[in-house]
Amino acid sequence: MRAASIARLQTDRDALVRCEDNLSFMRPLASESVQLIVTSPPYNIGKSYESRSPLNEYVAAQAQVISECVRLLTPGGSLCWQVGNHVDRGEIFPLDMVLYPIFKEHGLRLRNRIIWHFEHGLHCTKRLSGRYETILWFTKGDEYDFDLDSIRVPAKYPGKKHFKGPKAGQLSGNPLGKNPGDVWIFPNVKSNHVEKTVHPCQFPVELVERLVLSLTKPGDIVFDPYMGVGSSVIAALKHDRQGYGCDVVPEYVDIAWDRIQQLRAGTLKTRPMNKPVYDPSLPYGGHK
């Protein structure tokens, strides 16, 4: 006789995750309750999880979601909208430029336009292959949280010292490391990535971790209205924040819960923060 499969409960003390339309998910939530919203919405290019529509209709739908997100943000909270290009008959429309006016209509302040650079992707034949996307980091108001020390990266010249003046002989850089800047190099989640699931456009957890650590405090709520397989929620839970997320694809939500349960069990594999990008010219790719 075959044993019945075990259904694990989809529950966690610090995670609110549902298979639900994002507007339906957001509307019951309290205003000004979320410290960080970080997401990557569909780009309206016909991926398996989206319906392609005219660009003006796509922008109108995004405007609705953005409006609810702004309502949820705490004063001083941050909104990080990661997008690439919409493509129509070979012409590209940079979505950060298309959507920027909507954020400004809500009075948000743009703090950085972060470039996420990656090495692998589709090879174009009639234009240069796209190898970056952008993260628009907005804040709600002029006073906001930003913990630079939590995301510093190793200095290029860690022993460099001032060679003249009153500080001659002292270290010239911060001993904790340097500011990572606004160009971030993380591998995208392709077939050989340790985090790969069935989702075709998956967030690398380490990218979200950098935002979670710098823009929130332990206990804060981090929300992803286009959650996919839950990378933003995972990044929040890894650092003792609360993770909220929703998606309309049941399979993705089930995978998100599986990943949450693996995280709690200590078996979830994620790419470590600040691990060097694989370099084939170095022994072991520079990973040893």
C-alpha positions as CSV (number, residue, x, y, z in Angstrom):
1,M,0.0,0.0,0.0
2,R,1.4,3.4,-1.0
3,A,1.9,5.9,1.8
4,A,0.0,9.1,1.5
5,S,2.1,12.2,0.7
6,I,2.6,14.6,3.6
7,A,1.2,18.1,3.1
8,R,3.3,20.6,5.0
9,L,1.4,23.6,6.5
10,Q,2.0,26.9,4.6
11,T,2.5,29.0,7.6
12,D,5.4,30.9,9.3
13,R,5.4,33.3,12.2
14,D,7.1,36.0,10.2
15,A,5.8,35.4,6.7
16,L,2.5,36.5,5.1
17,V,2.4,34.8,1.7
18,R,-0.6,34.1,-0.5
19,C,-1.7,33.1,-3.9
20,E,-3.6,36.3,-4.6
21,D,-3.8,39.3,-6.9
22,N,-1.6,42.0,-5.5
23,L,-4.3,44.7,-5.3
24,S,-6.6,42.2,-3.3
25,F,-3.7,41.4,-1.1
26,M,-2.7,45.0,-0.4
27,R,-6.1,46.6,0.2
28,P,-6.8,45.1,3.7
29,L,-3.3,46.0,4.9
30,A,-2.8,49.0,7.2
31,S,-1.6,52.2,5.7
32,E,2.0,53.2,6.5
33,S,2.8,49.7,7.8
34,V,5.6,48.5,5.4
35,Q,9.1,49.7,5.6
36,L,10.4,48.3,2.3
37,I,8.7,47.3,-0.9
38,V,11.1,45.6,-3.3
39,T,9.8,43.9,-6.5
40,S,10.4,43.2,-10.1
41,P,7.1,43.4,-12.0
42,P,6.4,41.7,-15.4
43,Y,7.9,43.6,-18.3
44,N,4.9,43.1,-20.6
45,I,7.0,41.0,-23.1
46,G,4.9,37.8,-23.1
47,K,6.6,35.7,-20.4
48,S,4.7,32.6,-19.3
49,Y,3.4,34.3,-16.1
50,E,2.0,37.4,-17.8
51,S,-0.5,38.5,-20.5
52,R,1.0,40.9,-23.1
53,S,-1.0,44.2,-23.5
54,P,-0.6,47.6,-25.1
55,L,2.0,49.6,-23.3
56,N,-0.5,52.3,-22.2
57,E,-2.6,49.6,-20.6
58,Y,0.4,48.1,-18.9
59,V,1.4,51.5,-17.4
60,A,-2.2,52.1,-16.2
61,A,-2.1,48.8,-14.4
62,Q,1.3,49.5,-12.9
63,A,0.0,52.9,-11.7
64,Q,-2.7,51.1,-9.7
65,V,-0.3,48.8,-8.0
66,I,2.2,51.6,-7.3
67,S,-0.5,53.8,-5.7
68,E,-1.4,51.0,-3.2
69,C,2.3,50.4,-2.5
70,V,2.8,54.1,-1.7
71,R,-0.2,53.9,0.7
72,L,1.4,51.0,2.5
73,L,4.9,52.6,2.9
74,T,5.8,54.1,6.3
75,P,7.0,57.7,6.3
76,G,10.7,57.3,5.5
77,G,10.1,53.9,4.0
78,S,11.8,52.7,0.7
79,L,10.4,51.4,-2.5
80,C,12.7,49.6,-4.9
81,W,11.2,48.9,-8.4
82,Q,13.5,46.6,-10.5
83,V,12.8,46.7,-14.2
84,G,14.3,46.1,-17.6
85,N,12.9,46.9,-21.1
86,H,9.6,46.4,-22.7
87,V,10.2,45.4,-26.3
88,D,7.8,46.0,-29.2
89,R,8.7,45.0,-32.8
90,G,12.4,45.3,-32.0
91,E,12.1,48.7,-30.3
92,I,12.9,48.9,-26.6
93,F,11.1,51.0,-24.0
94,P,13.1,51.4,-20.8
95,L,10.5,50.8,-18.1
96,D,12.4,52.8,-15.5
97,M,11.9,55.9,-17.7
98,V,8.3,55.0,-18.6
99,L,7.3,54.5,-14.9
100,Y,9.4,57.3,-13.3
101,P,6.6,59.9,-13.7
102,I,4.1,57.7,-11.7
103,F,6.4,57.6,-8.7
104,K,7.0,61.3,-8.9
105,E,3.2,62.0,-9.0
106,H,3.1,60.4,-5.5
107,G,5.9,62.7,-4.2
108,L,8.5,60.0,-3.8
109,R,12.2,61.0,-3.8
110,L,14.6,59.1,-6.1
111,R,17.7,58.3,-4.1
112,N,19.5,56.0,-6.6
113,R,19.1,54.5,-10.0
114,I,21.0,51.2,-9.4
115,I,22.4,49.3,-12.3
116,W,22.3,45.5,-11.9
117,H,24.9,44.0,-14.3
118,F,25.0,40.3,-15.2
119,E,27.0,38.4,-17.8
120,H,24.5,35.9,-19.2
121,G,21.2,36.2,-21.1
122,L,19.7,36.0,-24.6
123,H,22.0,36.9,-27.5
124,C,20.5,39.6,-29.8
125,T,21.2,39.7,-33.5
126,K,19.9,43.2,-34.4
127,R,21.0,45.2,-31.4
128,L,23.5,44.8,-28.6
129,S,22.6,42.1,-26.1
130,G,21.1,43.4,-22.9
131,R,23.2,42.8,-19.8
132,Y,21.8,45.1,-17.2
133,E,18.5,46.1,-15.5
134,T,17.8,49.0,-13.2
135,I,16.5,49.3,-9.7
136,L,14.8,52.6,-8.9
137,W,15.2,53.3,-5.2
138,F,12.6,55.8,-3.9
139,T,11.9,57.0,-0.4
140,K,8.7,58.4,1.1
141,G,9.9,61.7,2.4
142,D,13.3,63.3,3.0
143,E,14.1,61.4,6.3
144,Y,14.8,57.8,5.7
145,D,16.8,54.8,7.0
146,F,20.0,53.9,5.2
147,D,22.6,51.7,7.0
148,L,25.7,51.8,4.7
149,D,27.9,49.9,7.1
150,S,25.8,46.8,6.8
151,I,26.5,46.5,3.1
152,R,30.1,47.7,2.7
153,V,32.2,45.6,0.4
154,P,36.0,44.9,0.6
155,A,38.1,47.8,-0.3
156,K,40.2,47.6,-3.5
157,Y,43.3,48.8,-1.6
158,P,42.5,47.9,2.0
159,G,46.0,48.9,3.3
160,K,46.1,52.3,1.5
161,K,47.2,55.2,3.7
162,H,47.3,59.0,3.6
163,F,50.8,60.0,2.3
164,K,50.8,63.6,3.5
165,G,48.9,66.0,5.7
166,P,47.7,65.6,9.3
167,K,46.5,62.1,8.6
168,A,49.8,60.9,7.0
169,G,50.4,57.2,7.8
170,Q,46.7,56.5,8.8
171,L,44.4,54.3,6.7
172,S,42.6,56.4,4.1
173,G,39.6,54.1,3.7
174,N,36.9,52.9,6.0
175,P,38.2,49.8,7.9
176,L,34.7,48.2,7.4
177,G,35.1,48.4,3.6
178,K,33.8,50.7,0.9
179,N,30.5,51.9,-0.4
180,P,29.3,49.3,-3.0
181,G,28.3,52.1,-5.4
182,D,25.3,52.1,-7.8
183,V,26.5,49.4,-10.2
184,W,25.9,46.0,-8.7
185,I,27.3,42.8,-10.2
186,F,25.4,39.7,-9.3
187,P,24.9,36.6,-11.5
188,N,21.4,36.2,-12.7
189,V,19.6,33.0,-11.8
190,K,20.2,30.7,-14.7
191,S,20.3,26.9,-14.9
192,N,23.6,26.4,-13.0
193,H,22.7,28.9,-10.2
194,V,22.2,27.3,-6.8
195,E,18.9,29.0,-6.3
196,K,17.3,28.1,-9.7
197,T,13.6,27.0,-9.7
198,V,11.1,26.7,-12.5
199,H,10.6,30.5,-12.6
200,P,12.1,32.0,-15.8
201,C,13.0,35.4,-14.3
202,Q,14.0,34.8,-10.7
203,F,15.5,37.4,-8.3
204,P,18.9,36.4,-6.8
205,V,18.4,36.5,-3.1
206,E,21.7,38.4,-2.5
207,L,20.5,41.3,-4.5
208,V,17.5,41.7,-2.2
209,E,19.6,41.1,0.9
210,R,21.6,44.2,0.2
211,L,18.4,46.3,0.1
212,V,16.9,44.6,3.2
213,L,20.1,45.2,5.2
214,S,20.6,48.8,4.2
215,L,17.0,50.0,4.2
216,T,15.3,48.2,7.1
217,K,15.8,47.2,10.7
218,P,15.1,43.8,12.4
219,G,11.4,43.3,12.8
220,D,10.4,45.6,9.8
221,I,8.0,44.4,7.1
222,V,9.4,43.8,3.6
223,F,6.8,43.3,0.9
224,D,7.0,42.0,-2.7
225,P,3.7,42.5,-4.7
226,Y,5.1,40.3,-7.5
227,M,6.6,37.7,-5.3
228,G,7.3,34.9,-7.8
229,V,9.0,32.1,-5.9
230,G,9.7,34.2,-2.9
231,S,13.2,35.5,-3.1
232,S,12.3,38.8,-1.4
233,V,10.6,37.0,1.4
234,I,13.6,34.7,1.9
235,A,15.9,37.7,2.0
236,A,13.7,39.3,4.7
237,L,13.4,36.2,6.8
238,K,17.2,35.5,6.6
239,H,17.8,38.8,8.4
240,D,15.0,38.7,11.0
241,R,12.6,40.9,9.1
242,Q,8.9,40.0,8.3
243,G,8.4,38.9,4.7
244,Y,5.1,39.6,2.9
245,G,4.4,38.5,-0.7
246,C,1.8,37.5,-3.2
247,D,1.6,36.0,-6.6
248,V,-1.2,34.7,-8.9
249,V,0.6,31.6,-10.0
250,P,-0.1,28.7,-7.6
251,E,3.0,26.8,-8.5
252,Y,5.2,29.8,-7.7
253,V,3.5,30.3,-4.3
254,D,4.0,26.6,-3.4
255,I,7.7,26.9,-4.3
256,A,8.0,30.0,-2.2
257,W,6.6,28.1,0.8
258,D,8.9,25.2,0.1
259,R,11.8,27.6,0.2
260,I,10.7,29.2,3.4
261,Q,10.4,25.8,5.1
262,Q,13.9,24.9,3.8
263,L,15.2,28.2,5.2
264,R,13.8,27.4,8.6
265,A,15.2,23.8,8.4
266,G,18.6,25.1,7.5
267,T,18.7,23.3,4.2
268,L,18.0,26.2,1.7
269,K,20.9,26.9,-0.6
270,T,21.5,30.5,-1.6
271,R,24.5,32.2,-3.1
272,P,26.4,34.0,-0.3
273,M,26.6,37.8,-0.3
274,N,29.9,39.2,-1.6
275,K,31.0,35.9,-3.2
276,P,33.1,36.9,-6.2
277,V,31.6,36.4,-9.6
278,Y,33.0,33.3,-11.3
279,D,36.1,34.2,-13.4
280,P,37.2,31.4,-15.8
281,S,40.7,32.9,-16.0
282,L,41.4,32.3,-12.3
283,P,42.0,28.9,-10.6
284,Y,38.6,27.5,-9.5
285,G,37.0,30.6,-11.0
286,G,38.3,32.7,-8.1
287,H,36.0,30.8,-5.6
288,K,38.9,29.2,-3.6
